[in-house]
Amino acid sequence: MDRIPFGVSRLDSIIGGGAPPGSVVLLVGETGAGAREFLFTSATINGLARTDAEQFDLHYGDVDDRAAIPDEIHYISFTHSADELAREIAYTMDEELVGAGIEAVTFEDLSQEYFQLSTIPREWYTRRTQTITDLGEGGDRRDVLEALGEYFNRHAAGNLVLLDSLTDLARAPNEHLDWNDVTLLVKGLQKASRQWNGLVLVLVNGDALTDTELGSLMSAADGTIAFEWETGGSERDRAMFVRNFRGVLPRLEAEDIIRFETEVHEGGFDISNVRKIR
């Protein structure tokens, strides 16, 4: 396996089938510019390849000879349950397509570990009221980074793992977690991913980070795909470009591709036009 498909067919065809195995890729976007929709599409379309070959062929087409669909797809969230995410993905894509695709997606909800040090009522994220027994067990609570690391160790090898989102983690209600911990997490993922030989996609809200914070993340990851709004007159269009990516950016540069014009429709995130150097 030389590539793992992102699940966005036109992008995968341009870059030789997908991302190199062993990659950690940041999806950095302005709010609503397409990064989250890219993540949803990646999970759904790769899942669809396992559950409905006919729909997969219709919405994606043939997988490149150099690429292979991952055996498992894992979607990790710090703030949303599986039901909540399924509903949100269905708002973005065709409901029938989503229903089939996410059957092959395993959702991991880390809300318990994420919110446990906050002042938010426990029943809001665990669906049950805190008891005296729970208070007595406070010393045994897993740290959110510990829970995240354990999940990656169990499931990342050879698979597609989607992390939603690094920005949530950076703003976690944990007095012991600072920005250096977040950057080190990405560096650690990058090192471990070489052994896992899968693909890790990490969602990042660029609006919530300083240039320095974003720069430190980019230097720690294998690739960064940026999503932004372009404004012209009374219209706004979504655009995507690759800021850095080992094994991918040289191919785009060789074809003089500088930017992708994108759209979101019932089939998910898609590329509508390729902008080249004139």
Disulfide bonds with the S-S distance in Angstrom:
none
